[in-house]
Amino acid sequence: MTIWLASYPKSGNTWLRAMYSAWRSQEPARLDRLQGVPIAASRQAFDDALGLNSADLTADEIDLLRPRADEVIEAQDRRSGEMRLRKVHDALFT
């Protein structure tokens, strides 16, 4: 399951992710051990989900494929029973 953490940059969501990670690991909160995808716009997560190299795509192609990458990540989490916190600063375009 994906839990979306949408916020403005510099609004404190790193601290929330640190608390989430501490809860999941049952260890003290540490900013260098945050669990989950660091940011939804991560090129690595996109590349891994779709098996593509995003460097070979245009910005428009990436925008068109990003919803599919999110669907693949969500499906992987559902199959594994994993709960993933993903932060996003992106604007919603429809």
C-alpha positions, 0 to 999 in steps of 0.5 A, spaced: 500 500 500 502 506 498 501 512 503 502 519 499 505 524 503 504 531 499 507 537 502 510 543 500 518 543 500 521 545 507 514 543 510 517 538 515 515 531 512 522 529 512 521 529 520 514 525 519 518 520 515 523 519 520 518 518 525 515 513 520 521 509 519 522 509 527 516 506 528 517 501 522 524 499 524 522 499 532 529 503 532 530 510 534 529 515 529 535 517 524 534 522 518 539 517 514 535 511 515 528 513 512 524 508 509 520 508 503 521 511 496 524 518 498 520 522 492 515 520 487 519 523 482 525 519 483 528 517 476 530 510 479 523 508 482 521 510 475 526 506 471 525 500 476 518 500 475 517 500 468 524 497 466 526 503 462 531 508 462 528 515 463 534 518 460 532 516 453 525 519 454 523 526 453 519 530 459 513 529 456 514 521 455 515 521 462 509 525 464 505 520 460 508 514 463 509 516 470 502 514 472 503 507 470 510 507 474 506 509 480 501 503 478 506 498 478 509 500 484 503 500 488 501 493 485 508 490 487 507 493 494 500 490 494 503 483 492 508 483 498 504 486 503 508 492 503 506 499 506 510 504 503 511 512 504 512 516 498 513 523 498 511 528 493 511 535 492 509 535 484 503 539 482 497 535 480 495 536 473 489 533 470 
